Amino acid sequence: MKKLFPLVVMVLAMIGCSEDRSHILKVYNWADYIDEDLIGEFETWYEEETGESVEIIYQTFDINETMLSKIELGHEDYDVVCPSDYIIERMLANDLLLPLDRDFGTTPDYISNIAPYIAEKFDQIEGHGKNANDYSVGYMWGTVGLIYNPKYIPDEETTSWDVLKNPDYAGKVLMKDAFRDVYTSLLITLNKEAIDAGEKDIRTLTFDTSDESIRLVEDYLNSFKESVAGWEADFGKEQMTKELAWVNMSWSGDAQWAIDEAAEIGMELRYAIPETGSSVWFDGWVIPKYAKNIKAARYFINFMCKPENALRNMDMTGYVSAVGGREILESISDPEEYEAIDASYFFGEEADSVFINPVMYPEKAIIERCGMMHDAGTEELLKMWSRVKGDSASAWTYILICLVLGGLITAVILKYTKKRYRKKKYAKKRRSRA
């Protein structure tokens, strides 16, 4: 017993130490998804606001499910994570989130800067009896559309997803390897007539994973899959800048990156959301069930909602912040570069004719045809996706893979430099308009 006693004391001491994380904040976020200078600035700001010191341990992930399994199965004690909309649904269903407490004492509630459009969409998250706005705060959002090269593809063809079926573009088509994004976008467009007739509404339709609907989308995908050069998770935007592909079903953030990169070499790329319908996606900050430093987590989320920090994160990542308001609108407006669009859905009624980037903030009439993705029918959708992709890799696919591998080393070397250049470029552009 005497021999066991020191061991018991040591174990208890280790447990006590492991639970004392009042000065450590563990943040788990997507790679390349923040202005990392803000991490140190938060530590300083937090001490100024609370009188307490904190050190951030910052880690990144590349797949939602990787993050989720660490929390759900490994009970990892991350304090703040940034899942996508459908994962927030899953975490709420599995009771893996702690509610937000927006009482910051004398510190302002910057979370109130979140655009009403984002809060409305978070209301549509299936919370299984809980309101997602009580457990999550929007961080970034975007749309699913088409990156295309106008040198080969006329603008009028991109008003419909049918551009992907044009045999003239065989071997020059890339598809985002994201079954939920693709399914939701195509399901809406394939039900356009019923939506226009008032027989179906987009909000209800986005939950539909019936056998009939899955078959409808699968048949559509099968009608052009032989033309697809690759099902890509990240390399599509780069292939577009090299003219190895002419059209890419992709995310708006990737589109903005590709457009900027192409412009630097005198090449033009454009982005369009088909008028027949598409989808929107959202990522948001949450506090997982096993978090240890809940107070600092809430302050961190609040800090990220400060307009100046939202702008910096946008500059660095190329994606669009969930933060709205006049300060954001004034910073991104540029009548010399953009045509007027109706962005009143995001910035309020006074923004019905503003000069902002339509890649980042689509026209109101277009966004109204975009539905939100959900966690419903995951297993059946995965089976459908597997059937569509199958083993049907064409010669186009293998050629593209070789080219991608050939450029991988160069891409890694340039990645850090480009990130810093992007940040400086956008900040300089904003300052020149101030």
Sequence and secondary structure as in RCSB ss.txt:
>XXXX:A:sequence
MKKLFPLVVMVLAMIGCSEDRSHILKVYNWADYIDEDLIGEFETWYEEETGESVEIIYQTFDINETMLSKIELGH
EDYDVVCPSDYIIERMLANDLLLPLDRDFGTTPDYISNIAPYIAEKFDQIEGHGKNANDYSVGYMWGTVGLIYNP
KYIPDEETTSWDVLKNPDYAGKVLMKDAFRDVYTSLLITLNKEAIDAGEKDIRTLTFDTSDESIRLVEDYLNSFK
ESVAGWEADFGKEQMTKELAWVNMSWSGDAQWAIDEAAEIGMELRYAIPETGSSVWFDGWVIPKYAKNIKAARYF
INFMCKPENALRNMDMTGYVSAVGGREILESISDPEEYEAIDASYFFGEEADSVFINPVMYPEKAIIERCGMMHD
AGTEELLKMWSRVKGDSASAWTYILICLVLGGLITAVILKYTKKRYRKKKYAKKRRSRA
>XXXX:A:secstr
 TTHHHHHHHHHHHHHHHH  TTEEEEEEETT S THHHHHHHHHHHHHHS   EEEEEEES HHHHHHHHHTT 
   SEE  BHHHHHHHHHTT B       TTS  GGGGB HHHHHHHHTS  TTS GGGTEEEEEEEEEEEEE T
TTS GGGGGSGGGGG GGGTTSEEEES HHHHHHHHHHHHTHHHHHTTS  HHHHTT   HHHHHHHHHHHHTTG
GGEEEEESSSHHHHHHTTS SEEEEEHHHHHHHHHHHHHTT   EEE  TT EEEEEEEEE BTT S HHHHHHH
HHHHTSHHHHHHHHHHHSSEESB SHHHHHHH  TTTS EE  HHHH GGGSSEE  TTTS  HHHHTTEEE  S
TTHHHHHHHHHHHHTT   HHHHHHHHHHHHHHHHHHHHHHHHHHHHHHHHHHHHHHH 
